[in-house]
Amino acid sequence: MSETATNIHPYSLEILPPKAEGGSYQWAIRKNGKLMQRSDRSLPSEAKARENGLSQVEKLLSGAGDR
């Protein structure tokens, strides 16, 4: 799996590239290496996936995303 990771302790954001050319990007949030959340929609670009994923991490860090 190819990925780009951004660390936001204790979370990390992985941007997952499309599996096929012309496909869409996804993201995954991990906390201490354990999968916490995945994107629920396909995103058209790496930048959009990163922006959307970081938004979710910010919610988790602020406590708004606690389950």
Backbone bond lengths (Angstrom), bond angles and torsions (degrees), N, CA, C in turn:
res aa  C-N    CA-C-N  psi(-1)  N-CA   C-N-CA  omega(-1)  CA-C   N-CA-C  phi
1 M - - - 1.448 - - 1.521 108.01 -
2 S 1.301 116.02 129.56 1.445 121.27 176.82 1.513 107.74 -93.34
3 E 1.312 116.21 139.01 1.449 118.33 -177.28 1.514 111.16 -154.05
4 T 1.309 115.39 157.56 1.448 122.70 171.01 1.510 105.17 -117.94
5 A 1.328 117.97 128.81 1.458 120.50 -175.82 1.520 110.68 -117.46
6 T 1.323 116.21 140.98 1.447 123.89 173.92 1.515 105.97 -124.14
7 N 1.337 117.81 126.98 1.456 120.67 -178.52 1.526 111.15 -93.75
8 I 1.309 115.35 128.16 1.452 123.99 174.81 1.515 104.24 -132.48
9 H 1.314 116.05 85.33 1.461 123.19 -170.41 1.519 112.35 -49.32
10 P 1.308 121.99 131.30 1.460 127.48 2.61 1.528 112.53 -89.74
11 Y 1.325 116.93 12.52 1.467 121.77 -177.69 1.519 110.62 -97.15
12 S 1.317 115.46 157.49 1.460 121.05 169.12 1.527 106.78 -134.95
13 L 1.321 114.71 143.82 1.459 121.68 -179.40 1.511 108.12 -111.14
14 E 1.316 116.41 123.19 1.457 121.89 177.60 1.527 108.43 -108.43
15 I 1.315 115.82 128.80 1.453 121.25 175.34 1.517 106.34 -99.92
16 L 1.319 115.99 118.46 1.459 121.66 -175.74 1.528 109.56 -100.12
17 P 1.325 117.26 121.79 1.468 120.86 -178.43 1.526 111.26 -72.13
18 P 1.323 115.76 163.37 1.469 119.43 178.21 1.529 111.05 -60.65
19 K 1.315 115.28 146.75 1.469 120.17 178.10 1.523 110.60 -77.91
20 A 1.323 116.92 -25.52 1.468 121.80 179.21 1.528 108.55 -130.87
21 E 1.320 115.83 150.13 1.456 120.35 178.47 1.525 110.25 -55.51
22 G 1.331 116.03 134.04 1.454 120.81 -179.19 1.520 113.17 83.62
23 G 1.338 116.77 0.94 1.464 121.26 179.48 1.519 110.93 -78.93
24 S 1.303 115.00 -171.13 1.453 119.54 -176.69 1.527 111.38 -112.44
25 Y 1.327 114.45 161.31 1.459 122.26 -179.45 1.525 110.06 -91.04
26 Q 1.321 115.22 156.00 1.460 123.49 176.74 1.526 107.09 -133.35
27 W 1.324 117.32 167.59 1.458 121.17 171.86 1.519 109.19 -135.29
28 A 1.333 115.15 160.46 1.459 122.32 176.38 1.526 107.68 -139.90
29 I 1.318 116.26 137.09 1.463 121.94 176.99 1.520 107.74 -108.19
30 R 1.320 115.98 130.21 1.463 122.03 177.56 1.525 108.63 -120.13
31 K 1.319 115.20 145.65 1.465 121.42 174.84 1.515 106.23 -118.81
32 N 1.340 115.22 116.20 1.470 121.37 -176.36 1.527 110.88 52.24
33 G 1.331 116.78 37.97 1.456 122.16 177.17 1.520 115.68 88.40
34 K 1.330 118.01 -13.10 1.467 121.41 -178.42 1.536 109.66 -93.55
35 L 1.330 115.85 131.15 1.459 120.25 179.64 1.516 110.77 -60.02
36 M 1.332 116.07 125.88 1.466 122.19 179.75 1.530 111.73 -107.34
37 Q 1.328 115.82 -40.92 1.455 119.95 -173.10 1.523 109.53 -158.56
38 R 1.344 116.23 146.85 1.470 122.65 174.31 1.512 108.64 -123.51
39 S 1.316 114.88 158.37 1.465 118.55 177.51 1.522 109.11 -64.37
40 D 1.313 115.42 142.74 1.459 120.24 179.78 1.523 111.42 -100.18
41 R 1.314 115.78 3.38 1.461 119.56 177.28 1.519 109.58 -142.20
42 S 1.298 114.93 158.10 1.459 121.32 177.06 1.514 108.21 -85.96
43 L 1.313 116.38 138.35 1.463 121.25 -177.07 1.524 109.87 -115.98
44 P 1.336 117.82 141.11 1.461 121.66 -170.79 1.527 115.99 -73.01
45 S 1.356 117.75 -19.59 1.458 119.52 -177.40 1.522 111.00 -145.40
46 E 1.322 114.96 162.56 1.463 120.13 177.83 1.524 110.06 -62.43
47 A 1.331 116.85 -39.71 1.467 121.11 -179.69 1.529 111.03 -62.59
48 K 1.323 117.16 -43.23 1.474 120.95 178.98 1.522 110.88 -65.68
49 A 1.338 116.66 -39.40 1.460 120.80 178.60 1.526 109.90 -64.36
50 R 1.326 117.19 -43.76 1.467 121.04 179.29 1.533 110.53 -63.65
51 E 1.320 116.67 -45.34 1.466 121.40 179.97 1.530 110.74 -60.30
52 N 1.315 116.98 -46.48 1.457 122.20 -179.33 1.531 110.70 -66.13
53 G 1.318 117.43 -43.14 1.452 121.85 179.55 1.521 112.50 -65.24
54 L 1.327 116.80 -43.24 1.466 120.38 178.60 1.527 110.98 -64.06
55 S 1.314 116.56 -35.27 1.464 120.70 176.00 1.526 110.45 -60.30
56 Q 1.318 116.89 -41.76 1.464 120.92 179.02 1.534 111.17 -69.17
57 V 1.328 117.35 -38.20 1.468 120.28 177.43 1.530 109.81 -63.47
58 E 1.336 116.96 -41.63 1.466 120.47 178.72 1.526 110.60 -59.87
59 K 1.326 116.74 -39.64 1.473 120.25 176.98 1.521 110.55 -63.36
60 L 1.335 116.75 -42.16 1.463 120.44 178.37 1.526 111.03 -64.07
61 L 1.325 117.29 -42.13 1.457 120.66 -179.46 1.526 112.25 -66.76
62 S 1.335 116.64 -31.85 1.465 119.85 -179.22 1.530 111.66 -83.93
63 G 1.335 116.22 -7.95 1.467 119.87 -179.80 1.518 113.56 92.01
64 A 1.332 117.31 -4.79 1.463 121.04 -178.79 1.518 111.97 -71.98
65 G 1.327 117.55 -22.60 1.451 120.64 -177.34 1.511 114.18 -98.78
66 D 1.344 116.85 8.22 1.474 119.42 -179.78 1.501 110.68 -65.15
67 R 1.334 114.41 140.15 1.467 119.37 178.89 1.490 109.80 -107.34
